Amino acid sequence: MAHPKRIQILRTLKSGEKSVSELARATGIPQANLSQHLSTLKQFGLLDARRDGTAVIYSISDSRIVEACDLVRACIGERLRRSQMVLALSR
């Protein structure tokens, strides 16, 4: 689940639902590769999908997913800053 492209997809969908082609443009992920990642995220219940004509529109299934991603990113960022401070002090 922590694949960087999947995190990028979730971050892109944070602003609202998007079609596959919109996601491909926004992320730069080729559509074939993007579809695989979307399928995995949907399989794990992180995304919802609906049809709009021929387009498939994806959205984040629960707003808490965004909150969880933000929290994890903040924790990792804090740990990295602490590590950098320790390294700087030890020089």
NORBELZI-V905694 format. One record per pair of residues at least 12 apart in sequence whose C-alpha atoms are under 8 Angstrom apart, sorted by the first residue. I is the first residue (numbers start at 1). J is the second residue. If there is no record, write none. Layout:
i=I j=J
i=I j=J
This chain:
i=1 j=41
i=5 j=29
i=5 j=37
i=6 j=37
i=6 j=38
i=6 j=41
i=8 j=27
i=9 j=23
i=9 j=27
i=10 j=60
i=10 j=66
i=11 j=66
i=12 j=26
i=12 j=27
i=13 j=58
i=13 j=59
i=13 j=60
i=14 j=60
i=14 j=66
i=16 j=59
i=16 j=60
i=17 j=57
i=17 j=58
i=17 j=59
i=17 j=60
i=18 j=57
i=18 j=58
i=18 j=59
i=19 j=55
i=19 j=56
i=19 j=57
i=19 j=58
i=20 j=34
i=20 j=35
i=20 j=55
i=20 j=56
i=20 j=57
i=20 j=58
i=45 j=61
i=46 j=60
i=46 j=61
i=46 j=62
i=46 j=65
i=47 j=59
i=47 j=60
i=47 j=61
i=47 j=62
i=48 j=60
i=48 j=61
